[in-house]
Amino acid sequence: MTNASSHFGIQTLFRWNNPVEKNKWVNTYNATQLKPGCPQKGCKDTNPSFVCPDKTSEDCLYLNIWTPLSANSSTAFPVMVYLHGGNFVHMSVSSMLFNGQYFVKLGQVILVTLDYRLGKYEFTLITLPCKQGNQNIQVTSDYTQGNHIILVTPDCIQGALGFLLTKDTPTQKGATGNYGILDQQFALKWVAENIKNFGGDPNKVTLFGQSAGAQSTIIHLMNVESSMYFQNAIIESAPISIPFKDRAEELFLGEMITLELGCQPNDIACLRSKTADEVALAQKTVRGYPSSIKLLEFFEPLGPYVDGKVVPFQPLEAARRGNLQKKPFIIGSLTEETRIFIFEAWNHTISPTLYAEALLATFGRNIVDILGMYPPNNPEDEREDLQTASTDFIFTCPTRNFTRLVKTETSIDAWVYIFDHFFSFDGWGKFTECNYHVCHGSDIPYVFQSFRYSANFTTTPEENIMSDNLINYFTNFAKNGDPSVGNPIPFNWPKYDKNTNWQSLRFKTPASELDSVFRDNYCTFWDTIGYNA
């Protein structure tokens, strides 16, 4: 490494149990290779191939730590802990997409990335413990040059391995679910206790994540225990209006996966006898079974459920009631978030009639008002109008509403952004509907500037400048609690409040700009009728 020191595969699992501390290592631990991602099936069916892990294993709860070359146990660099997205069923920080070398070099912070249990490994009501890394870790690494950021990225178990919920039986304790969130919490605790050994400041930690990782970040802002381990948050592309499951819905999904695996309901011993591949394949099949008639479940059928403890509330409810921990945050979304989901769900053109039927099935009694705001304007293919309406409802407007509710109930500092730039290079592969469009996830390569490490992606000078500015804003926030203080930025990013006319920062090329009117009328409409579907 020439730009940063890196420590890969620091272990933090017994299936469907809470994470637990692993025995300390006696000898030097080899942390020079990225570990496999957590078990998952179908990642490349719904995502560009470069975001998917090449290998997977149930032994996947590891941290990756990217540090400035000058970091050592006597330095105190700010720390940024990143949670990846993927609908709680896909992706891994072993992907080149999350290469943190440039991020830590430019931002002068420590970056931690991690994997967490996914899908029903993570969230079904059943139980799985994780191993924790040594409290006295010894790694071979070169701290001789001058980079100043530590980046830690953790993998968590996803899908059935991460969120399985089952009932107790007279002879067996059931799975309690939300394991992926507990994996993340465990990683945050590990960082708080150990990051000083890597040159990081445990009292200056920023938690950030995209999509499912952004939803997870909001959960940790609601969770009193998690909140002890970080000071700031960055929330990227959180589908805030998609509700977390309730207990009944989560139990239904657990039963469906159990039956798909040929086990009797709530037979945890039978479930533990299955291979990780069998569980991942079953969850892929069950993703097509909605636990209710909520069409939004097809966007995110597996994931956390509100248990009143690990996941205390729905996000908008927490914002409305003032139940978020009082930590400054940055929050934002993209201009065409749902495009890839709409065009993959309907791989054919849809008529104005089908468009109206889809809205009716989703929103029911508000259909007349919604069609008034979003009339069918593309009779040859209404997918364009459907993605516009759904992006507003799922991402853009609830993000605005969430932030304004927080500002109404608390004095928390917040900054809002809009990302409005599409790849200049061919990065979407078979997902051609995203070429020249700002699809969900389009921001990630610019957050890390990871395209530097792929021969397949050639960017423009304007893109590199925009990416540098984005990294500087984010890392300034991590270092100083204000995105405008620190490394050079093109202009000050005002706090989001009435006194600044609710201004947002719009990242775009050739130059970013401030914006106070983006989708304003549409978001006021949704704020009025509500975010229930």
N, C-alpha and C positions, 0 to 999 in steps of 0.2 A: 504494500500500500504506500502511495506517495502523498496522499492528501489527508489521511486520518489513520489512527490506530483502530483496530477492530478486534472484538472478542466475541466469537460466535458460539452458539450452542451451550450457553450456561443454563443448566437444567433447573427447573423450578418444580405413578399415576395408577392407580388401581381404578378400573373403569366404574364410572358413575358414583364417585365419592368426591368429597371436597378435597381440594389440594392440601397436601401435608408436606412438612419439611423433610427433606432427604438427609440422610446421615452426612456429616462433613467428610470432605475428601481429605485423605492423608497426603497423597502425592500431588504433583503438578497435574492440573487438569488441562487437556488439550482443547483449546477453544479457538482453533484456526480454521474450521470448516463450518459452513452453514448446514443446519440439520434439516431433515425432511419436514414437510408441512403436515398438518393434522389430517386424518382420514376424511376423504370427500370423493364424491363421484359427480361427473358431469360438468366440471368447472369449465372445460374448453367448449362445451356446448353453448354456454351462455356468456362467456367472457373471452376477450382476446387472449391468445395462448400465453403471452408473456406475463400475465398476472397469476398464472396457475403454477403450483409446485410441480417440479419434475418427479419428485418422489414423495410418498406419504408414509407415515408410521403413527401408530398409537402412542409411541414414545416421542412426543412432539412438543412438550411444554418447556421451551427454551427461550432465553433472552439473547438478543444480539446487541452488542454495545459498540457504538462508533464514537471514538474519542478524538479530540484534537491531538496532534502529535506531541504537543508540549504537556499534555495532561499527565499528572502523576498523583500520588496519594497526598501531596501537599497543596495541590491546586483546588479550586472550588468553582468549576465551570457550571453554569446553569444547565439543567437537564430537561430534555423533552422526551416523553414516552409516547410512542405512536401505536394506535390500535387500528389494524387494517379493516377494510370493509369486506363485502362478499355475501350479503344477505344472511349472515350467520351460518352459511353452509359452504362457502368457497373461499379460495385465496390463501396465501401464506406470505409471510415476510421474507421467506427464502427466495422470492421472485426478485429478478433484477430491478423491478420497478421501485423497490424500496432500498436500493443502494444508497447509503448515507454519506459516502465520502465527500462529495461536493457540499452537501448541506452543512456538515459540521465544519468544513474548512471555511466557507463563507460566513456562516453564522456565529462561529466561535461558541458553540454549545456542545453538550453531550447528547447524542441521540440513542435512545433505547427502543428497539422494536421487538415484538413478541408474537408468538402464535398462541391461540387459545382454542379450547375444544369447540367444535362446530356442530350445528344441527342438533340432532337428538343425542349425540355424544355430549353436547354442551347443555342443552336446555330441557331435555325430557326429564320428567320426575323419576329419577333413579340415581345411584350414587357412585362416585369415582374419585380417589385421591390423587394429587399431583406430587411430584418430587420437587423439593426446593434446592437451589444451589448452595454450595458451601458458604459458611459465614467467613471463612478465611481463604478465599479463592486465590490460587497462584496460577498465573498465566504467563506464557512467554510472549512478549510483545516489545515493540520498539517505540520508546517515548522520546526519541532523540531530536525530532523535528518540530516545527512550530504550528501545528493546527490546534484550534481552540474550541471544538464542539464535541460533546459526547452524545451520540444518538443511540437510544436503546429501543429495539423493536421486538415485541414478544409475539409468539404464536400461541393461540388459545384453541382448545378443542371446540369444533363447530358441529352443527347438525345434531344428529341423534346422540353423538358422544358428548355433546356439550350442554344440551338442554332437555334431556329426557325426564319426564315426570310420570311416576307410577304410584299406585296406592300401596300402603303397607298391607301385608298379609299376616296371619297368626304366626308364621314361621320366618318371614323375611321382611326386612325393612325396605320400603320402596325407594325409588329414586326421587330426590327432592327438586331436581331441576336447577336451571340457572347456573350450571357449573362453569360455563364460559365466562360469565361475569365474575364468579369467584376466582377463576384463574387469573383474570386481569387484576383483581384486587390483590391477590397473593403476589403477583409480579410487582405491583406498586409498593407493597410492603417490603419486598426484597430490595427494591431500588432504594427505598428510604434507609434501610439498614446497611446496605453494602456499597452504594454508588460512590461514597467518599474514597473507597479503595481504588477507584478508577479515575479520580480527580474531579468528581462531581459534587455539587452542593445539594445535600438532601433537603434543604430548606428552600430551594428554588427549583421546583419541579413543575413543568407544564405538561398536562395530559392533552393529547390531541388525537383525532381520528377522523376517518372518512366513512360515510354511509353507515353500515352497521357499527363501525368503530366510532362514528359520531353519536349514534344512539347510545352506545355503551358509555361514551364520555358523559352524556346527559344523565345516565343512570348513576354514574359515580358522583356527579354533582348533587344527586338526590340522596345518596347513601352516606350516612354520617361517618361510618367507619372508613370507607374509601377516601373521603374528603380529608382525612388526616394526612394523607400521603402526597398531596399535590396542592399547588397554590394558584395556578391559572389553568384555563382550558381553551382549546380551539376546536370548534365544532364544524366539520366540513360535510355538507350535503346530507344532513339528517332528514329522513322522511318522517317528519314530526307528526303528520296527521295519520300515519299508519299506526293503529293502536297496538300495544303489546297485548299478548293473549291474556285471558283470565284463566283461572284454575281449571274450569270445566273444558275449555278449548284445548289446553295443554294436555290434560289427561286423555282427551279424545285422540290427539296425535300420538301420544305414547302407546295407546291401545292399538292404533292402526299399525305402527311400526312393529309392535310385539307380534301381532297376527301375521304380518308380512314375513316375519322371521320364523314362523311356525311355532311360536311359543304361546302358552296360555297367558291371558291378561295378568299383568303384575308379577310374572314369574321372573324375578331378577336373576336367579341362578341360570335359567335357560338363556336369557339375554346375554349374560356374561360368557356363556359358552360359545357364542358366535364370534367369527373373525371380524376384524375391523372392516374389511372389505364387504362382508355380508351386511353389516349394519349400515355402512355408507350407501350400499346399493338399495337397501330397503327404504332408507330415508329419501333417496332420489325418487323412488316409486311413489311414496306416500306424499311427496310434495304436490302431487296432482289431486290429492283428496282434501278439499277444504273442510275445516272443522265447523264452518257455519256457512251462511249464504253471503258472507262479506267478500265481495269481489276483490277488495284490496289485499286479501290474503294471498292472491296469486303473485303479488309483488314480493311478499315476504312471508311464506307459509310457515317457516320454522324460526324460532327465536325465543327471546325471554318472555316470561309471563309475570304479571304483577302478583307477588307473594306477600307484599306488605313489609318485607324486610330487606332482602337483597335488591329487589326492584320495588320500591315503596309506592310509586304512583305512576300514572301516565304523565308524559312530559308537560303537556299543556295544563293539566290539572296542577302539577307541581308549581309551574310558573304562576298560575292564577292565585294559588294559595300561599305563595311566598315560601315554598318548601325546598327551594334550592339553597345549597350552601353558598355563602356570600363570597364568591370568587370571581374576579374579572374574567371575561371571556370574549373571544372573537368567534363570530358565527357567519356562515354564508352558504350560498348554493350556486348552481350553474343555470344557464338560461334555457337548456333543453334537457333537463334531467331525465325525464321519462321516455325520451325518444326510443332508446334501445329496447326498453321493455315493451312498449306499445308495438313496435315494428316486429319484434320477435314473437309476441303473443298472437298478433295477426300478421301472418306472413303473406298476406294477400290484401288487395285494396278493400276498403269498406265503404259502403254506400251511406248517404245521409240518413237513411232509415235505420241501418245498423248502428250508426253513430248515436242517434237519438235513443235507441234501445239500450245501448251500453250505458249511457248517462242515466236513463230511467232505472235500470237495474241497480245502479250504484247509489243514486241519490233520491229516488222515489219522489216524495212529496214536493221537493224543490225543483223538479225538472223544468217547469215552465220558466222560472226565473233563471235557471242555469242556461237553458237554450237561448234565453234573451241575451245573456252575457257572452255566450259562446255559440253563435249560430253556425250552421254548416256552411262554410265558405269554400270548400274544396270538393265539389260533387264527384270528381273523378277518384278521389281518395281522401276520406275524412280522417285518416290516421294523423294527419298534420294537426287538425283541430283538436283531436283527442289528446295528443301529446301536449298541446298548449294548455288545455284545461287541466289535465292531470298534473303537469308540472306545477302549475299555480296552486292546485289544491294540496298536493303531497309535499312539495318542497318550498317554493318561493314564498307563498303567503303564510303558511304556518310558521316558517322561520321568522318572518317579520312579526307575526302575532306573538310568538313565544318571547321574542326579545322585548317587545313593547309591554307585555304583561310583566316581565321581570323588572323592567324599568319603573312600572307603575307601583309594584309592590315593594321594591327594594332600591337601595342606592348603588347597586352593583354597576361597575363600569363595563360597557360593552361596545364592541365595534362590529359593524356589519359589512360584508362584501358580496359582490356579485361577480362570478367568473364567466367571462364572455369571449372565450377564444377557442377556436378549433385547431386541431393538429395541422401543421403545414406539410407533414409527412404522412405516409401511409401506415398508420398505427392500428387500424381497426380490423385488418384481415378480412374475414368473411362477413363481418358486420358492416356492410357497405352503406347502410342507412345512416351511419355516423360520420362518413366522410363529409367534410365541410360543415359539420354540425357539432354543437357543444354538448355531447352526450355525457351522461353520468360517468364520472371517473376521468373526464378529460383533463382535470386539473392535476391529477396525481404526478405525472411525469415532470410537471413544472414546480410542484412543491418540493421535490427532491432533486430536480434537474438530473434525473437518472438516465435520460436519453444520452448523456455524455458517455455512458458505458455500454452502448449498443451500436454496432456498426450499421444496424438497419434503420436508424432514425437520424436524419439530418435536419437540423433546425435553422431558422433564420436568425440574424442578429437581433431583430426586434423581439423574437421569442425569448432569446437568452436574457435580454434586458428585463423583460417582464418577469421572467422566472427569478432573476437575481433580486428584483424589487420585492416579489412575493416572499422569498426566503428571508430577506432583510426585515420586512414588516413582521413576519412570524417570530423570528429569533430575537428581534428587538423587544417584542412583547414578552418573550420568555425571560430575557435578561433584565428588563427594566419595568415591566408591567404596563408599557405603553408602546405600541407599534411604531410610533414616530420618533422615539428616542433611542439613539444608538447608531448602528451602521447607516450609511447614506441611503436616503429614500427620495423619490422625486418631489413629494409634497407631503404635508402633514395629513394624517388620517384622523378626522374628527371622531370623537365619541358619538355613539348613536343615541341621541335624545332630542327632545323638543327644541332645546336651545340651539341645536345645529340643523334644525329643519329635517331631522331624521336622515341625515346624509349617509350614504353607503359609498364604499370604494369599489369601482367597477374595473376589474382587471381585464385588459384587452390590449391589442396591438392596433396601430403603432404606438399608442400611448394610453395608459390607464387614466381614469377620470373620476371625479365625484359625481354622484347621482342621487337625487332625492325624490324622483318620481317613478322609478322603475316599477311597472305593473301596479301602480298605486290604486287606480279605480277597481281593478280586479281583486286586489287584496282587501280593499275596504268592503267589497261585496262578500267575500268569503268570511271576513271577520264578523259581518252582520248575520249571515245565515248559519255560521258555525262550521266546524270541521268534523262532522259526524257523517258516516256513510254506511 
